[in-house]
Amino acid sequence: MRVRQPAVYLLASKPKGTLYVGVTSNLVQRVWQHRENLLEGFTKRYGVHRLVWFELVDRMDVAIRREKQIKKWNRAWKIELIEKDNPAWRDLWPEIAGIPEPEKLDSRLRGNDE
């Protein structure tokens, strides 16, 4: 994943919890800012830190249009969007941050490179 690529993203407080729709030109940096409570506002106030969905696009104007579209959707449509690709509501932060999944990390520590 390119670091500086426009993206639309959805954060959740927990599976099927409070949702937040955002747009950014640097997904890794922005999600980290949310997770560390560096941004005042909704996500900090309601503990919305779990990255559950994102979409990378080529241009920021496309990302902004998509964000505005999703913000107008009802909650059920947003949940459907998340569950289409992430039915378990996994936190995708490790994936975008390059952090190995625990089972892959365990195998590396045992000397089994995968």
C-alpha positions in Angstrom: 0.0 0.0 0.0 1.3 3.4 -0.9 1.6 5.6 2.2 0.3 8.7 0.6 -2.8 7.5 -1.2 -6.3 9.0 -0.8 -8.6 6.7 1.2 -12.0 6.6 2.6 -12.3 4.6 5.9 -14.7 3.4 8.5 -13.8 3.2 12.2 -15.9 1.4 14.9 -15.8 1.4 18.6 -16.5 -2.4 18.6 -18.3 -4.8 16.3 -21.5 -3.2 15.3 -20.7 -0.3 17.6 -20.4 3.4 17.0 -19.2 4.2 13.5 -17.1 7.0 12.0 -16.5 7.7 8.3 -13.4 9.6 7.3 -11.2 10.6 4.4 -7.4 11.1 4.3 -4.4 11.3 2.1 -2.4 9.1 4.5 -4.4 6.2 6.0 -1.6 4.9 8.2 -0.9 8.2 9.8 -4.6 9.2 10.2 -5.6 5.9 11.8 -2.6 6.1 14.2 -3.7 9.6 15.2 -7.2 8.3 15.9 -5.9 5.3 17.9 -3.6 7.6 20.0 -6.4 10.1 20.6 -4.4 12.9 19.0 -7.4 14.2 17.2 -10.0 16.1 19.2 -13.6 15.3 18.5 -15.9 12.4 17.8 -13.5 9.5 17.7 -11.7 10.5 20.8 -15.0 11.2 22.7 -16.6 7.9 21.8 -13.5 5.6 21.7 -13.9 4.9 18.0 -10.5 3.5 17.1 -11.0 0.1 15.3 -10.3 0.3 11.5 -13.0 -2.0 10.0 -13.1 -0.9 6.4 -11.2 1.2 3.9 -11.1 2.0 0.2 -8.0 3.4 -1.6 -8.6 5.6 -4.6 -6.3 7.5 -7.0 -7.5 11.1 -6.3 -8.6 13.0 -3.3 -11.7 14.5 -5.0 -12.9 10.9 -5.6 -12.2 10.0 -1.9 -14.1 13.1 -0.7 -17.1 12.3 -3.0 -17.2 8.7 -1.7 -16.9 9.8 1.9 -19.9 12.2 1.5 -21.9 9.4 -0.2 -21.2 6.9 2.6 -22.0 9.6 5.3 -25.5 9.9 3.8 -26.1 6.1 4.0 -28.2 4.7 6.7 -26.5 2.6 9.4 -27.6 -0.8 7.9 -25.9 0.0 4.6 -22.6 0.9 6.3 -22.7 -2.3 8.3 -23.4 -4.2 5.1 -20.4 -2.5 3.5 -18.1 -3.5 6.4 -19.4 -7.1 6.6 -19.0 -7.7 2.9 -15.2 -7.7 3.3 -14.8 -7.9 7.0 -17.6 -10.1 8.5 -15.7 -10.6 11.8 -15.1 -6.8 12.2 -11.4 -7.4 12.6 -9.3 -4.4 13.3 -7.4 -3.8 10.1 -4.8 -1.6 11.7 -2.1 -4.3 11.9 -2.6 -5.0 8.2 -2.1 -1.4 7.1 0.6 -0.7 9.6 2.6 -3.7 8.6 2.3 -5.5 11.9 2.3 -9.3 11.6 -0.7 -11.1 12.7 -0.1 -13.0 16.0 -0.1 -16.4 14.4 2.4 -15.3 11.8 4.6 -13.6 14.4 4.6 -16.8 16.5 5.8 -18.9 13.5 8.6 -16.4 12.8 9.7 -16.6 16.5 9.8 -20.4 16.2 12.0 -20.0 13.0 9.3 -21.0 10.5 9.4 -18.2 8.0 6.1 -18.0 6.1 
